[in-house]
Every structure is written in structure tokens, then in C-alpha cells.
């Protein structure tokens, strides 16, 4: 996948597709998943189009850290005091279906291990 590949997430960033946005800053956007796998299921995406974690580069280190801190903030705002899980799916075997890097915040119930 190349960085110029159009995805549903790039359309959400440009507001061409509606989303239930819960957080936004210059680097990231967070919105509720339309197919939630837990009572709270929020996606955090970078505005920079990185297709997958395996394509992130050294120069993306600050952005990747920002995404994790954004996940922490969004989870706190969502009231996930009892814990939550942050997941990044990468490629087909990892369960990735949209090729725009994204973090899943899952919570609101006890989560089993292993995850699947």
C-alpha cells in the first residue's frame, strides 16, 4: 500500500464521510467505531496517511508517541477507569481491513486474553 491510497479514514479526515468524532488536534483524529467490539470502541488515526505500522519510519516516532498519548487521553475522557486495551492490527493476518494506521481503544467490559 502506498501513502497516497485513498481510504475511508482519509475521507473522514476531510469530512467527506460523517463520523462521531470525540477528539481532534493537528496530528490525530479519534472517533467511535461504527462496528463496536466492546461497549467503548474508539479509533485513533493519524492525519498523516501511514498505511500500516509496518510502514512507519524513524521520522514518525514523535507521531506514534502522540497517537499513544492521544489514546490515553481519549480513554480517560471516555471514563475507562477500570482499564482498556489499545490494539494496532497490521496486515491481513493481523486483522487489518483499512490500510490507514489506526489504534483501537476497547473497553467498558472485561477483555479476555488471548484476544483471538
Secondary structure, DSSP 8 states (H G I E B T S, - for coil): --TT---HHHHHHTTSS---EEEE-SSEEEEE-TT-SSSEEEEEEESS----GGG--GGGHHHHHHHHHHHHHHHHHTT-TT-EEEE---TGGGT--SSS-EEEEEESS---SS--
